[in-house]
């Protein structure tokens, strides 16, 4: 199977033709995307997976991560790791690490979390604010960018709708397989983006 990825490796660029965009009408659509990502996961034996979640405060990163965790079987309170940096979940067949790096002051702090042990098949990493861990995280298989579209209210005087945009890129062959399975589940929602 080869060597596991290293924590200080550089992120590979997105694979050609592997960028898609969609609109998320509301929080329920963001949650549906989290459920779709869970359904589309490659088998745990394929290797460790890292899903990078990028977006401004309030963009829906934690909402998406919670929905994915619930779809994998998380029960009870699904806490945001904003203050702890890391919340682990034992959700057979997956061991899930939900990281929120917003409060990370130095990427080197990740070394103290013992993450190297999670660089094996069966581990799924959900990483919010991944850029703050640059150089100390394995490469992202999928990179999701959540953002709000141009404000409608400024142009038309209407109230904002809560609609967001999501862009997803596959950065590894495993990420490309994950993306293909996601697209197969709802092909009409996604547009090719270059």
Backbone torsions as a table, in degrees:
resi	resn	phi	psi	omega
1	UNK	NA	-16.9	178.6
2	UNK	94.2	178.6	-179.2
3	UNK	-78.4	144.7	174.8
4	UNK	-68.2	157.2	178.9
5	UNK	-64.5	153.9	179.3
6	UNK	-96.4	152.9	-178.1
7	UNK	-70.9	-24.3	-177.0
8	UNK	-102.2	16.9	179.7
9	UNK	-72.9	153.2	177.1
10	UNK	-79.9	145.2	179.0
11	UNK	-70.3	129.8	176.9
12	UNK	-71.9	157.1	177.1
13	UNK	-70.5	162.2	176.1
14	UNK	-59.4	145.7	177.2
15	UNK	-70.5	143.8	179.9
16	UNK	-55.3	136.7	177.0
17	UNK	71.5	16.1	-174.3
18	UNK	-113.3	24.7	179.1
19	UNK	-111.7	129.6	178.7
20	UNK	-133.6	154.6	177.8
21	UNK	-131.2	154.0	176.6
22	UNK	-153.0	163.9	173.7
23	UNK	-101.4	140.8	174.5
24	UNK	-115.0	110.1	-171.7
25	UNK	-64.2	-32.8	-175.3
26	UNK	-164.2	-173.4	-179.2
27	UNK	-60.5	-37.5	178.7
28	UNK	-61.6	-36.0	178.1
29	UNK	-69.5	-36.3	176.0
30	UNK	-64.3	-42.4	177.4
31	UNK	-64.5	-40.0	178.4
32	UNK	-61.8	-37.1	176.1
33	UNK	-63.3	-42.5	176.6
34	UNK	-59.4	-41.8	177.1
35	UNK	-64.8	-42.0	179.2
36	UNK	-62.9	-39.7	177.6
37	UNK	-63.1	-39.1	178.6
38	UNK	-65.1	-44.2	179.4
39	UNK	-64.0	-30.7	-175.0
40	UNK	-88.6	-2.9	-177.2
41	UNK	-54.0	136.8	171.0
42	UNK	-64.3	166.2	178.4
43	UNK	-61.4	145.7	-178.7
44	UNK	-56.8	-28.8	-179.0
45	UNK	-70.0	-13.0	-177.9
46	UNK	-67.1	-24.0	179.6
47	UNK	140.7	174.3	173.3
48	UNK	-68.8	147.6	179.1
49	UNK	-122.1	142.6	174.9
50	UNK	-126.8	123.9	174.7
51	UNK	-107.9	113.3	177.8
52	UNK	-88.6	130.4	-179.3
53	UNK	-117.8	109.7	-176.7
54	UNK	-113.9	143.6	176.3
55	UNK	163.0	160.7	179.1
56	UNK	-67.4	170.2	174.9
57	UNK	-55.5	133.0	178.4
58	UNK	81.3	7.8	-177.8
59	UNK	-76.5	-16.7	178.0
60	UNK	113.4	12.2	-178.4
61	UNK	-61.3	-50.2	-178.0
62	UNK	-69.2	-36.3	176.2
63	UNK	-59.2	-45.3	179.6
64	UNK	-65.0	-45.5	-179.4
65	UNK	-62.2	-43.2	178.4
66	UNK	-60.7	-42.6	180.0
67	UNK	-64.1	-41.6	178.1
68	UNK	-62.8	-44.5	179.0
69	UNK	-62.8	-42.3	177.6
70	UNK	-62.5	-40.5	179.6
71	UNK	-65.0	-26.4	177.5
72	UNK	-86.3	-3.8	175.4
73	UNK	112.3	7.8	178.7
74	UNK	-62.0	132.6	179.5
75	UNK	-112.6	159.8	176.1
76	UNK	71.5	-156.7	-177.7
77	UNK	-73.0	128.4	173.1
78	UNK	-104.0	101.1	-174.8
79	UNK	-79.4	147.5	170.9
80	UNK	-78.1	135.8	178.6
81	UNK	-85.2	28.2	-176.3
82	UNK	-56.3	-38.7	-176.9
83	UNK	-100.0	-25.9	-178.2
84	UNK	-93.9	-10.9	-175.1
85	UNK	72.8	-33.1	-172.2
86	UNK	-143.4	132.4	170.2
87	UNK	-125.7	116.4	177.8
88	UNK	-90.9	149.8	178.7
89	UNK	-136.0	130.9	174.4
90	UNK	-98.0	99.1	-175.4
91	UNK	-126.8	74.4	-175.1
92	UNK	-47.9	135.0	11.0
93	UNK	-88.4	10.0	-175.7
94	UNK	-103.6	145.9	163.4
95	UNK	-107.8	117.0	-173.4
96	UNK	-109.9	133.9	173.7
97	UNK	-113.6	116.9	176.5
98	UNK	-103.5	113.6	-179.2
99	UNK	-112.6	139.6	172.4
100	UNK	-124.9	108.6	-172.5
101	UNK	-96.1	13.1	-176.8
102	UNK	-56.7	-41.8	-176.2
103	UNK	-89.8	4.3	180.0
104	UNK	-67.4	124.9	-179.2
105	UNK	-90.9	-23.8	178.5
106	UNK	-147.7	130.5	-178.8
107	UNK	-56.2	-27.0	179.4
108	UNK	-62.6	-19.8	178.4
109	UNK	-62.3	-22.4	179.6
110	UNK	-62.8	-27.9	-179.3
111	UNK	-58.8	-34.2	-177.1
112	UNK	-73.6	-8.9	-178.9
113	UNK	-86.5	-5.6	178.3
114	UNK	68.0	34.6	-175.5
115	UNK	-71.9	-19.1	-178.9
116	UNK	-58.4	-30.4	179.9
117	UNK	-67.9	-16.7	-177.9
118	UNK	-97.9	16.5	178.5
119	UNK	-95.9	45.6	-179.3
120	UNK	-131.8	159.0	177.7
121	UNK	-52.8	148.5	-179.7
122	UNK	92.1	-2.3	178.3
123	UNK	-106.7	133.6	177.0
124	UNK	-119.4	123.5	178.8
125	UNK	-104.4	126.2	171.6
126	UNK	-110.9	112.5	-171.3
127	UNK	-120.0	111.0	173.2
128	UNK	-87.5	142.5	-177.5
129	UNK	58.9	51.3	-174.7
130	UNK	-62.9	-27.9	-178.7
131	UNK	-61.9	-26.1	179.9
132	UNK	-73.2	-12.5	176.6
133	UNK	-106.7	16.2	-175.5
134	UNK	-51.5	133.2	179.1
135	UNK	84.9	-7.4	-178.0
136	UNK	-129.2	13.5	176.3
137	UNK	-122.5	154.0	171.9
138	UNK	-68.2	163.1	179.2
139	UNK	-61.9	143.5	176.9
140	UNK	-73.5	135.8	172.3
141	UNK	-78.8	-46.0	173.5
142	UNK	-124.3	141.9	178.2
143	UNK	-123.6	116.8	178.1
144	UNK	-107.4	131.4	175.2
145	UNK	-114.7	116.6	178.3
146	UNK	-102.1	130.4	179.6
147	UNK	-150.3	161.1	176.1
148	UNK	-90.8	143.5	175.0
149	UNK	-71.4	173.9	178.2
150	UNK	-53.3	134.7	-176.7
151	UNK	-59.5	125.8	177.8
152	UNK	-70.9	-36.3	-174.2
153	UNK	-59.6	-36.8	-177.5
154	UNK	-67.1	-29.4	-176.7
155	UNK	-92.0	-46.1	-171.4
156	UNK	-108.7	-9.6	-176.4
157	UNK	82.6	1.4	178.9
158	UNK	-79.4	156.8	175.7
159	UNK	-71.3	145.4	176.7
160	UNK	-58.5	145.2	-174.1
161	UNK	-91.9	-12.6	-173.2
162	UNK	86.1	0.9	179.4
163	UNK	-68.1	141.1	178.0
164	UNK	-128.5	165.3	172.9
165	UNK	-114.1	147.6	175.0
166	UNK	-130.0	134.4	172.3
167	UNK	-116.8	136.2	179.3
168	UNK	-127.7	136.0	179.4
169	UNK	-128.1	138.4	171.4
170	UNK	-92.9	129.3	-178.9
171	UNK	-109.5	-8.4	-179.1
172	UNK	-138.4	163.4	174.6
173	UNK	-58.4	-37.5	177.2
174	UNK	-65.4	-38.6	175.7
175	UNK	-64.6	-37.7	178.3
176	UNK	-63.2	-40.5	177.8
177	UNK	-65.1	-40.3	178.7
178	UNK	-63.4	-45.3	179.5
179	UNK	-63.5	-42.6	179.6
180	UNK	-60.6	-41.6	178.3
181	UNK	-67.0	-37.2	177.2
182	UNK	-64.0	-46.4	-179.1
183	UNK	-64.1	-36.7	179.8
184	UNK	-63.5	-28.8	-179.4
185	UNK	-74.3	-25.0	-179.5
186	UNK	-157.0	67.3	-172.9
187	UNK	-64.1	-28.8	-177.6
188	UNK	-71.8	-18.0	-176.7
189	UNK	-80.6	-18.6	-170.1
190	UNK	-107.9	141.0	175.5
191	UNK	-115.2	143.3	174.4
192	UNK	-65.8	138.9	-177.9
193	UNK	-135.2	129.5	-179.7
194	UNK	-116.3	NA	NA
